[in-house]
Amino acid sequence: MTRQLNILLSGPGLIGRQHAELLSNHPKCHLGGVVAPPSEPNLTFCQSLEVPLFKDIGEALTSDNFDGVIISSPNNFHAEQATVCVQNGIPALVEKPVTDTLESARDLADLSEQTGIPILVGHHRTYSTLLEAAEKFLRSVEFGRPVALQGSALFHKPTQYFLDGPWRTRMGGGPLLINLIHEIGIMRLLFGEIASVFADASNSVRGFEVEDTVAITLRFTSGALGSFLLSDVAASNKSWEMTSGENRKYPHYPASDCYHFAGSNGSLDFPSMRVRYYSGNLEPSWWSPFEEEELDFIPDDPLRRQLDHFVDVIHTNAMPKVSARDGYKNMLVVQAINKSIHRHGIVYLSEVS
């Protein structure tokens, strides 16, 4: 029987504690330590799990033999901590965004590729069975050529969210990097690379340094177009969290959707998984009726599936499904969106580096 992997967790925050729970229940993993400031809550957390608390990753890696590291610390620590992992030859799962700046994301991707030490970026929705079913339909004859998409991530974060993490009110901690980065990964997976963006943003509701609402127009390299609305101060259920039902901490609205994908022969409402398409030899026309059905999928926890994949990356040298380079490319789109907001005009991805 293969021994359990000894995993180090950096950052026992909101998502970090979910990782800790998954590690504790995974047959092939063992949580061997936590990296965090020695505060009362962190000490209590480590005592409850009977694991040591380390002040930094360097100290931890010299204190024990770790097989992998999960980094869920604040964004501004990602680059330094992941670099230490690679330099020590240890694979890391780094929560999105992979780092807090485009330059450091590119440097980390370069380092990972040069050394062959894998970095898996925590875009956990990639492992959703919903996305697997959607991707299969969007590649089908029934869907046809990608034409357009509409997407949204509209929700209202409570005041405590910002009190627990004041860094979320400052540059690098807003919904563009924390939330939209997920959606960019989804759109790139399902509709291909993004060629240009045009965006506008507002912080008029909360008045924080970071944005609270963003409207975006996208052009894909295929010629397809898209629009996306993002807000973390909107009283709405049009978000992945509240429509997918994958995280039970959020209320679930199964009849609602956060994406509509339109092709030349069919369309998909996501994640209700309702599809419509012209069948047989019927010419696509607004006068013609659609065939209608719901796609089948087997619900499963994408975070657990992501951990399964991380185990494979460590044990079998499997290629990360979302590599540091993918994380960089997602941040490249965010950078283009930020440039568009400040320039008040279209920004082409080829302009950003």
C-alpha positions in Angstrom: 0.0 0.0 0.0 1.4 3.4 -0.9 2.2 5.5 2.1 0.2 8.7 2.9 1.6 11.9 1.5 2.7 14.4 4.1 1.2 17.7 3.1 1.9 21.2 4.5 -0.9 23.8 4.6 0.0 27.5 4.4 -2.9 29.8 5.4 -5.7 28.4 7.5 -8.2 30.9 6.4 -11.6 30.5 4.7 -10.5 28.1 1.9 -7.5 26.8 3.9 -9.7 25.2 6.5 -11.6 23.5 3.7 -8.3 22.1 2.5 -7.5 21.0 6.0 -10.7 19.1 6.3 -10.3 17.4 3.0 -6.7 16.4 3.9 -7.8 15.0 7.2 -10.4 12.8 5.4 -8.3 11.7 2.4 -7.0 8.2 2.5 -3.8 9.1 0.7 -2.9 12.3 2.5 -1.8 13.4 6.0 -1.9 17.1 7.2 1.6 17.4 8.7 1.7 21.1 9.6 0.4 24.6 9.1 2.1 27.8 8.2 0.5 30.9 9.7 1.1 33.8 12.2 1.1 32.5 15.8 -2.2 34.1 16.7 -4.7 32.6 19.2 -7.1 31.3 16.5 -4.3 29.7 14.5 -2.8 28.1 17.6 -6.2 26.7 18.6 -6.8 25.5 15.1 -3.5 23.6 15.0 -4.0 22.1 18.5 -7.4 20.8 17.4 -5.7 19.0 14.5 -2.7 18.0 16.6 -0.3 19.5 14.0 2.6 21.9 14.5 2.4 25.6 13.6 5.3 27.1 11.6 6.0 30.8 11.2 7.1 30.4 7.5 7.4 27.8 4.8 11.2 27.8 5.0 11.1 26.8 8.7 8.6 24.1 8.0 10.5 22.5 5.1 13.6 22.2 7.2 11.7 20.7 10.1 9.9 17.8 8.4 9.9 15.9 5.1 6.8 17.2 3.2 5.7 15.7 -0.1 3.6 18.6 -1.1 2.3 22.0 0.0 -1.1 23.7 -0.3 -0.8 27.5 -0.3 -4.0 29.3 0.6 -2.4 32.3 2.3 -3.3 35.9 1.2 -2.5 36.6 -2.5 0.6 38.7 -1.7 2.4 35.7 -0.1 1.8 33.2 -3.0 4.8 34.1 -5.2 7.4 33.9 -2.4 6.0 30.7 -0.8 5.5 28.9 -4.1 9.0 29.8 -5.2 10.4 28.4 -1.9 8.5 25.1 -2.7 9.9 24.9 -6.2 13.5 25.6 -5.0 13.1 22.8 -2.5 11.8 20.4 -5.2 8.3 20.1 -3.7 5.1 20.3 -5.7 2.6 22.9 -4.6 -1.1 23.5 -5.0 -1.5 27.3 -5.0 -4.9 28.9 -4.6 -6.0 31.2 -7.3 -4.8 33.8 -8.3 -1.4 32.1 -8.6 0.3 35.3 -7.4 -0.8 38.9 -6.9 1.1 40.4 -9.9 1.4 39.5 -13.5 5.2 39.7 -13.4 5.6 37.3 -10.4 3.1 34.9 -12.0 5.2 34.8 -15.2 8.4 34.3 -13.2 6.8 31.4 -11.2 5.6 29.8 -14.4 9.0 30.1 -15.9 10.7 28.6 -12.8 8.3 25.7 -12.6 8.8 24.8 -16.3 12.6 25.2 -16.0 12.9 23.0 -12.9 10.2 20.5 -13.8 8.7 21.0 -10.3 4.9 21.2 -10.8 2.7 24.0 -9.6 -1.0 23.2 -9.6 -3.2 26.3 -9.5 -6.4 26.1 -7.4 -9.0 26.8 -10.1 -11.1 24.0 -8.5 -14.1 24.4 -10.8 -12.0 22.8 -13.5 -12.8 19.5 -11.8 -16.6 20.0 -11.6 -18.6 17.3 -13.3 -20.9 20.1 -14.4 -18.1 21.5 -16.5 -17.2 18.1 -17.9 -20.8 17.7 -19.2 -20.9 21.3 -20.5 -17.6 20.9 -22.3 -18.7 17.7 -24.0 -21.9 19.5 -25.4 -20.0 22.6 -26.4 -17.7 20.5 -28.5 -20.6 18.7 -30.2 -22.3 19.0 -33.6 -25.5 19.9 -31.8 -23.9 23.1 -30.4 -22.0 24.0 -33.5 -19.5 26.9 -33.7 -19.2 29.1 -30.6 -21.1 32.4 -31.2 -21.6 34.2 -27.9 -21.8 33.8 -24.2 -23.4 35.7 -21.3 -22.0 35.2 -17.8 -22.4 36.7 -14.3 -21.0 36.5 -10.8 -23.4 38.6 -8.8 -23.5 38.2 -5.1 -23.3 40.2 -1.8 -20.3 39.6 0.5 -21.0 40.4 4.1 -19.2 43.0 6.2 -17.5 40.3 8.3 -15.7 39.0 5.1 -13.7 42.2 4.9 -13.2 42.5 8.7 -11.7 38.9 8.7 -9.4 39.8 5.8 -8.7 43.6 5.5 -6.3 42.8 2.6 -9.5 42.2 0.5 -10.2 45.9 0.6 -6.9 46.8 -1.0 -5.4 46.5 -4.5 -4.9 42.9 -5.4 -7.7 41.7 -3.1 -10.8 42.7 -5.0 -13.4 40.5 -6.9 -11.4 40.8 -10.1 -8.6 38.6 -8.8 -10.5 36.7 -6.1 -13.7 35.9 -8.1 -13.4 36.7 -11.7 -10.2 34.8 -12.1 -12.4 31.6 -11.7 -14.7 32.7 -14.4 -11.8 33.5 -16.8 -10.6 30.0 -16.3 -14.1 28.7 -17.2 -14.5 30.9 -20.3 -11.0 30.0 -21.6 -11.7 26.3 -21.0 -15.1 26.3 -22.8 -14.8 29.1 -25.4 -11.0 29.2 -26.0 -8.4 32.0 -25.7 -9.5 35.6 -25.2 -8.2 38.1 -27.8 -9.4 41.4 -26.4 -11.5 43.0 -23.6 -13.4 46.2 -22.9 -14.4 46.9 -19.3 -15.7 49.5 -16.9 -15.6 49.3 -13.0 -17.1 51.0 -10.0 -16.4 51.1 -6.3 -19.3 53.5 -5.5 -21.2 51.2 -3.1 -18.4 50.2 -0.6 -15.9 52.9 -1.5 -13.0 50.6 -1.0 -9.7 50.9 -2.8 -10.7 48.0 -4.9 -13.6 47.6 -7.3 -17.0 46.2 -6.2 -18.7 46.0 -9.7 -17.4 45.4 -13.2 -18.9 45.1 -16.6 -16.9 43.4 -19.4 -17.1 42.7 -23.1 -14.9 39.9 -24.5 -13.7 38.9 -27.9 -12.4 35.3 -28.3 -9.8 34.3 -30.8 -12.4 32.2 -32.5 -14.4 35.4 -33.3 -17.1 34.6 -30.6 -18.1 37.5 -28.3 -19.1 37.5 -24.7 -20.4 39.8 -21.9 -19.8 39.4 -18.2 -21.2 41.2 -15.1 -19.3 40.9 -11.8 -20.3 42.4 -8.4 -19.7 41.4 -4.8 -22.2 43.9 -3.5 -25.2 42.8 -5.6 -28.3 41.2 -4.0 -28.5 38.5 -6.7 -28.3 34.8 -7.1 -26.7 34.9 -10.5 -23.5 33.3 -9.5 -21.7 29.9 -9.6 -22.0 29.5 -5.9 -25.8 29.9 -5.7 -26.7 28.1 -9.0 -24.3 25.1 -9.0 -25.2 23.7 -5.5 -21.6 22.4 -5.2 -20.9 24.3 -1.9 -23.6 23.7 0.7 -22.6 26.8 2.7 -24.4 28.9 0.0 -28.2 28.8 -0.6 -29.0 26.9 -3.8 -31.3 28.2 -6.6 -31.3 25.2 -9.1 -33.7 26.9 -11.6 -31.3 29.8 -12.1 -28.3 30.1 -14.3 -25.0 32.1 -14.3 -24.0 31.4 -17.9 -25.7 31.1 -21.3 -23.6 29.7 -24.2 -24.9 30.2 -27.7 -23.6 28.3 -30.7 -24.4 28.2 -34.4 -26.7 25.2 -33.9 -27.6 25.1 -30.2 -27.3 26.7 -26.8 -26.7 25.7 -23.2 -28.0 27.3 -20.0 -25.5 26.6 -17.2 -25.6 25.1 -14.6 -29.3 24.0 -15.0 -27.8 22.1 -18.0 -30.8 22.8 -20.2 -29.8 22.6 -23.9 -31.6 23.5 -27.1 -30.5 22.6 -30.6 -31.7 22.1 -34.2 -31.8 18.4 -35.0 -31.3 16.3 -38.1 -31.3 18.1 -41.4 -33.4 21.0 -40.1 -31.9 24.3 -41.2 -31.2 26.6 -38.2 -33.9 29.3 -38.3 -35.8 31.3 -35.8 -38.9 29.8 -37.3 -37.8 26.2 -36.5 -38.5 24.5 -33.1 -35.6 23.3 -31.0 -35.0 19.9 -29.6 -34.8 20.4 -25.8 -33.2 18.3 -23.1 -31.2 18.4 -19.9 -27.6 17.1 -19.8 -26.8 14.3 -17.4 -24.0 14.6 -14.9 -23.0 12.9 -11.6 -22.6 15.5 -8.8 -19.2 15.4 -7.0 -17.1 17.7 -4.9 -14.6 19.5 -7.2 -12.3 20.4 -4.3 -12.0 16.8 -3.4 -11.4 15.9 -7.0 -8.8 18.6 -7.2 -7.0 17.1 -4.2 -7.2 13.6 -5.9 -5.5 15.2 -8.9 -2.8 16.8 -6.7 -2.1 13.4 -5.2 -1.6 12.1 -8.8 0.7 15.0 -9.6 2.9 14.1 -6.7 2.7 10.3 -6.9 2.8 9.8 -10.7 4.2 13.1 -12.1 0.8 13.7 -13.8 0.7 17.1 -15.6 -1.3 19.7 -13.7 -4.7 20.3 -15.3 -4.2 24.0 -14.4 -0.5 24.8 -14.4 1.3 27.9 -13.3 1.3 28.9 -17.0 -2.5 28.6 -17.1 -2.7 30.7 -13.9 -0.5 33.3 -15.6 -2.7 33.3 -18.7 -5.8 33.9 -16.5 -4.0 36.8 -14.8 -3.1 38.1 -18.2 -6.8 38.6 -18.9 -7.3 40.3 -15.5 -4.5 42.6 -16.4 -6.0 43.5 -19.7 -9.4 44.1 -17.9 -7.6 46.5 -15.5 -5.9 48.3 -18.3 -9.2 48.7 -20.1 -10.9 50.1 -17.0 -8.2 52.7 -16.6 -7.8 53.4 -20.3 -11.6 53.5 -21.0 -11.0 51.5 -24.2 -10.4 48.1 -25.8 -7.3 46.3 -24.8 -5.8 43.4 -26.8 -4.2 40.6 -25.0 -1.2 40.9 -27.3 -0.5 44.3 -25.7 -0.2 42.8 -22.2 2.8 40.9 -20.9 
